[in-house]
Amino acid sequence: MIDGTIAVAFAAAAVRVGTPLGIAAIGETVVERSGVINLGIEGAMLAGAFGAAAGAAEGGVVVGVAAGVVAGLIVAALFAAIAVGARVDQIIAGTAMTLGATGLTGLFAQRVWGTTGAGLSLPTLQTVRLPLLGSIPFVGPMLFRQSVLTYAGYLIIPIATWLLFHTRFGLELRACGEAPTAAASAGVRVARTRTIATLLGGACAGLAGVSLVLAQVGTFTERMTGGRGFIAIAIVALGGWHPRGVAAAALLFGGATALQYMFQAVGSRVPYQLFVALPYLLALAVLAVAVGRRRGPAALGQPH
């Protein structure tokens, strides 16, 4: 039997766990709307996580946040130079970025912290209870007793929506994703627009890695993102390439991940490995459905 306390804890955990997924996925939404699919988002998240750990260890939380975002930007800039500038196949370029980031962050982590990892002594972001809102039954603990990065994630949703659908840049960006040749004929600098979109997505991926380290686990280990970047790509498809839909889909995946904590709390005898695998199984199901039923940007993945 699941009582109210466990239900509230589960809902709060779903939001907390879904935060890095949502931030990364909204950033990837902007990227894909421009016609670029960045499989290097996993590498950018991992670089952001390493940058957050290294920065926080040396200079505190603020330095950690900045270092993580910059690390994500660096990975995205390299991807943009290869995939957008040199017009290398985007899937190959993104895979190379992820593999490279996985190897380099693992190497640097061993050099800096040894084989034991960063330890549990990193300064982390504490839960902030918003006045009044945090006292609302159920909704308060779920939405308004979270870390600062979760609140930043809330803000990213309307900002991305405004950018994509209420600005000239957003119109040009979406045109690059639908008909880049026509957009170029109308005077849009397609390569520049796609590069800017990719950098924005990289910054979000880096911030997602920061959230994972400084707002959740409090340490860095090799390959700690565990495929979250690829799950974020599935979330983009499930959310219909719209920030609001993507945020809702991220919450769904956060809930799927948080299920393992709830069932452990109620003493379920179901193997916990099933719940660990659930987000990945859900991602496969989403991609299988999205291929046939959801339409992404017409020029997605096509070089220009």
N, C-alpha and C positions, 0 to 999 in steps of 0.2 A: 504493500500500500504506500502511495506517495503522498506525504502530507504537504501542507502549504509551504513550510520552510524549505523543503527539498525542491519544490517547484520553483520558488523564488530564486534559490541558489542556482538551479539549472538555467533559468532564464538569464540571470546575470552572467553566468559562465558562457552561455551562447553568444552574448554580445561581446564579452571580453575576447573569446577565442575567435569570433568572426571579425574583429577589428582589423587585424593585419590582412586578412583575406579581402575585406571590403575596400581598404585603402589601395591595395595593390590592384584589385580588379577594376576600380573606378579609373585609376591611372591607365590601365591597359585598355579600358573602353575608349578613352581619348585617343590612344595610339591606333587602335583598330578602326576607329571612325575616319582616320586619315588614310586608311588603306594599307597599314603596316601591321603585321602580326609579329609580336616580339616574344619568341620562346625564351629569350634571355632574361625574362622577368624573374625566373627562379634564381639566376645568377645575381641579378641586381638586388634581390631580397637578401641573398646570402652575404653579398658584399656589404649591404646596409647593416646587417646583423653584426658582422665582424667590425665594421667601422664604429658602430654604437658601443660595442664592448670595449674596443681599444680606446676610443675617445673618453668614455665614462671612467675607465680605469685610470686614465692620465689626468683628466681635467674636470670630471664630474658629469652630471646628467646632461646639462645644456651642451657641453662639448660633444658628448656622445650622440645626441640627437643631430647636431650639425654634421658630425663626421659620417654618420650613417646615411644621411641624405646626399652628401657629397659623393660617397662611395657608390650609391645607386646611380647618381648622375654620370659618374665616370664610365660605368659599365654601359649605360644607355648611349653615351656619346660614342663609345667604341662601336657599338652595334649600329648606330646611325651612320657612322662613317663607312662601315662595310656594306650594310644592307641598302641604305638610301643613297649615299654618295657613290660607292663603287658598284651598286646594283647587283650585289651578290644575292643568291637565293636567300630569302628571309628565314626560312626554316633552318637551313644549314648555318647561317650566321648566328641565329639565336641559340641553337644547340651548342655551337662553339663557345659563345659567351658564357653559357651556363657551365659547361665543362671546364672552361678556363677559370671561372670564378670559384668553382668547387675546389679545383686543385690549388689555386693560389691562396684562398682563405685557409685551407687546411694546412698548407705549408707555413704561412705566416703565424697561424695560431700555435703550431708546434714550436716555432722559433721563439715566440713571445712568452707562451704559458706552459710549454712542454706538452706531454701527452695527456695530462690530466685536465686540460681545458682552462678556462678563465676562472674557475672556482665560483663560489657563491657570495663573494665579497664585493661585487659590483654595486655601486649606488643605483637605485632603481626609482621609478616613478611611483609614488604612493597613490592610493585611491583618494579621489576628491569628491566629497559629497556636496552637491549644489544646494544652496539654501532654498527652502520651500519645496523645490522640485524633488529633492531627495527623500522627502517625507511622504510622498504620494504612495499609497499602498500598492504593492507589486511593481508598478511602473517605476517608482523611485529607485528601489534597489536594482532593478533591471537596467535602467537607462542612465540614471543620474547619480550613481555611486561607482564611478569608473575612473580610469586614469585620464590624464589630460590628453593623451593621444587618441583615446576613444572619442572625446569631445571634438578633437581636431577632425576625426573621421566623419562626425556628424556634419561639420562645416563643409567638408570637401564635397558632399553630395550636392547641395544647392550651388556651390561655386562651379562645379563641373557642368551642372545642368545649364546654368547661366552662360558659361563659356561656350558650350556646344550649340545652344539653341537661341541665344539672345545677343550674340555679338557677330560682327562682320568676320572676325577671325574664325569663329566657329562655323559660319556658313562656308567659308573657303576651305576649312579643314574637312568638313563633310563632303564638299564637292570633290576634294582630292581622293576621298575614299570611294566615291560613287563613279566619277567619270574624270580621271586625272587629265586626260587629253583635252577634254572640253574646258576644264578648269584652267589649264595652261593657256588655251586659246583666249580665255577671258582675262588673262593677265595675272593669274594666281601663280606664285612661285611655288610649285608643287614640292620640290625637294626641300626648300626651306621650311615650308609648313609642316611637312612630315617629320623633319628633324626636330622642330620645336615640340611637336606632339610626342615624339619619342623621348625627348628629354623630360617633359612633364611626367610621362609614365615612369621613367627611371627614378625621378625624385619621389614619386609616390611609392614605388617598389622599395626604395631605400628606407622611406619612413615606415613602411610595413615591417621591414627587418628590424628597425629600431623598436617598434612596438613589441615585437616578439621577444627581444632581449631585455629591454628596460621596463616593460610593463607586464611581462608574463614570467619568463623563466629565470631571469636574473643571471644568466651565464651565457657563454658561447661554446658550442661544440661543433665539430666538423659535420657538415651536411645537415645542420639543425633545421633548415627550412622544410625538409622532408617532403618535397613535392608540392608545397603550398603555392608556388608560382604557377605550376601547371593546373592546379585546382582553380586558381584565379582566372585562368583562361576559360575554363569550363563555366565559371560563374558569369563571365561576360556574355557567353552565348545564352545561358539560362535567363539572364536579366534583359535579353533583347537589345543589347548595346545601348542601354539607357541608364544613366546613373542611379535613378530611383529603383528601377528593376534590379540592377546589379547589387545595390545595397540590400534589398530584400533577399536576393539569392545568397548573398554572403551570410546573412543571418541564418538562413536555412542550413548552410554548410557548418556554420558555427554551432548550431544546435545538434547536428549530426555528430560533430566531434565531442561536444559536451555530454552526449549520452553516456559515454563510458564512465564519467564521474558520477552521474546520477545513479546508474545501476550498481556501481560499487558502493554508493552510500546506502542503498536500500538492501544490500546483501544479495543481489541477484546471482544465481548460479550459472547464468549464461557466460560462456568464455569471453573475457574482455577483449580478446584479439578480434572478435567479430565487430565490436564497436570501434576499435582502432582502424579497421579496414573500411568501415562504413563510408567515410567521406570520399575515399578513392573509388569505391564501387558506385557511389552516387555520381561522381564526376564522369565515370565511363557511361553511365546511363544517360546523363545530360548530353554528352557529346553525341551519343548514338541518336537521340531524339532530335537534337539541334541540327544535325546534318540534313535530315529530311524535312523538318518542319519550320525551322527558323531561318530567316534570310539575313545574312550579315551584309556589310558594305560590299557593293558589286565588285570593286577593284581590290578587295582584301587580299594581300599577299602578292599582288602584281607590281613589279618594278616599273618605274617611269623614267 
